[in-house]
Amino acid sequence: MIEILEVKTQKDIKEFIDLPFKIYKGDKYWIPPLKNDEKKMFSPDTNPELGYCDTQFWLAKDNDKTVGRIITMINNKYNEKVNKAYSRFFKFECTNEEVGEQLLLFAEKWAKDKGATYIHGPLGFSNLDNQGLLIEGYEYLPSIASTYNKKFYQNVFDKLNYQKENDWVEFILYPEQHIEDRVLKLNETIKKRYNLIVNSFKKSQELKPYIPQVLKVLNEAFADLPYVVPFDDKTGSYYIEKYFPLLNPNLVKIITNAEGEAIAFIVGLPSLSKAMQKANGKLNPCGIYHILRAIKHPKVVDLALTAVLPQLQRQGVAAVLITELQKELIRYGVREVETTGIFEINTQAIQTWKNFKHIQHKRRRCYVKEL
């Protein structure tokens, strides 16, 4: 008999974190997360989003064996923003369809008891979490900002009459190793027209003074996208602490105006997928070596974030960012770039990347169900 039990002890937390390592053991397409990062999720001391998300962590047990897990939450800030009573679920994993169904049915009851009228997911605390269910592209290695799951998970949602709410699509881009003169001239024209300065970096420490401005741009640029809740200082710091050590500063470009204010930025991350597989969730000397090597010598780059203030969108600023990043890609000899998830409804962003030779290789889905 399957039981759903709340995570309460350190042993429970360990089982919650370790479960996917068992489910995906030997799967060449799964990227193990760092276990220390996963642990931070459980405590309000290290995860400030627990302060405004009504959150509980659960394990599915079958004869004392852990066979599934799920997080249930009410993101109060999001519900206030959209004026609806949503519950969401996250970190959904199961060993078979029966367990998956029991987990979702439990999450639905939990949501109803909390007064929710809709449940949707998989969704994290914020849009910088790995969210959505992979439904296309199982044969490709994901980026560390993407997701991977067993194919049968989709059957669980279909059986319980969940519907598509939003999809993310992902692309592999094949950048040219030469930038045409007309593109470079257009780049300069746009910079002069708007008095823009492109800031490049050699050391990670040089980025730190820009962090508050970058968060401001991020909040304004993404304000109208689904599931977005603005970052405050604490939540912004939480994600910066998570991703900052993974940056290669050469792959970050920040555009400022004549007053020195950030108005746009692009962040490319060296692909750490293979390095994270070698680390296998541990930051021991061997794991650190593989990660640092991948950061310093990128062969594939993941486009983590691109943001432009709303008033300067469709003015060529994004093209400037891309061209400046492309210069670095050429210098490193990078021939393959992977976008992270782009909302299918964000046609402007999708069209930007379709200007490159590309394939659309993955699709992730957020499901919704009325309760």
Residue, then its C-alpha position, 0 to 999 in steps of 0.5 A: m500500500i502506498e502512503i504519502l508522508e511528510v518530510k520531517t527528519q534529516k533522514d527524510i530529506k536525504e531520501f527526498i534528495d537521493l530518490p532521483f539518483k536511484i530512478y535515473k541510475g545509468d540514464k545517460y541523459w539525466i543531469p544530477p543536481l548538486k546535493n548541497d544545493e538541493k538541501k538548501m531548499f528545505s530551510p527558510d534560513t537558506n531558501p527565502e522563498l519559503g517565507y511567502c510560499d506555503t510549502q510542504f515536502w512529501l515522500a511516497k512510501d511502499n512498505d517503507k521503501t521510498v518510491g516517489r516524492i513531490i513538493t506542494m505549495i501555494n505561492n502567495k505572491y503569485n496568487e495575489k498578482v493574478n488574483k486566482a487561487y492556484s496551488r502548484f507542485f514541484k520536484f515530482e518523481c515516481t517509480n511507476e504510474e500508480v505512484g505518480e497518480q497517488l502523488l498527484l491525487f494527494a497534491e490535489k486534495w492538499a490544494k483543495d484543503k488550502g482553498a485552491t481552485y486550480i493546481h498547476g505544475p511542475l512549477g518551482f518557487s520561481n522561473l529560475d527553477n528547473q520546471g516543466l515536464l519534458i514531453e519532447g526531446y528525450e534523446y538530447l542531453p539537457s542543460i543544467a537549467s532544463t529538466y529531464n524525466k521518464k517518458f511515462y510521467q506524461n501518461v500520469f497527467d493524461k490519465l488524471n485529465y490534466q491539460k496543457e497550460n503553457d509550453w516551453v520550447e528549447f533550441i540548439l543554435y549553430p552560430e556562424q564563426h564569422i560576423e558579417d560587416r553589415v551586422l557589425k555596422l548595424n551594431e554600432t549604429i544602434k549603440k550610437r542611436y541610444n548612447l549604449i555602452v557594452n560592458s564586458f568582463k574578465k573576472s567574476q568580481e567585476l560583475k558584482p556592482y551590477i547585480p542590483q541593476v541586473l535584478k531590476v532589469l530582470n524584474e521589469a523585462f519578465a514582468d508579463l511572462p507566465y508564473v513570474v513573481p518579482f525578485d526582492d533582495k533576498t530571493g535575488s541573492y538566493y539565485i545569485e549565490k546558486y548560479f554565480p560560481l558557475l559563470n564564465p564572466n567573458l560570456v556575460k554582457i551588460i549594456t548600460n545607458a549614458e547615465g551608467e544604468a543597466i538596460a539589458f544583459i545576456v548571460g551565457l553559461p558554459s555547458l556543465s551537463k557532462a561535468m555535472q554527470k561526472a560530479n554525480g551530485k558531489l562537490n568533491p575535488c574530482g567534481i570541482y575539477h570537472i566543473l571548473r574545467a568546463i567553465k574555463h574551456p566551454k565547447v557548448v554554451d547554454l543561453a541562461l538569460t537575455a533581458v531588455l527593458p520593455q521600453l527598449q525592446r524591438q529597438g535592436v538592443a537584443a541584437v547588440l547583445i547577441t552580436e557581442l556574445q557571438k564575438e566571445l563564442i567565436r573566440y572560444g570556438v563554440r559551435e553549438v549553443e543551447t537555449t534554455g526554455i522559452f515560453e511558446i507564447n513569447t514569439q518575439a524571443i523565439q523569432t530572435w533565435k530563429n535567425f540562426k541556423h537551428i533546430q527546435h529539439k525540446r518541449r516542456r509543459c506546465y499542466v493545469k487542472e481545475l479542482 
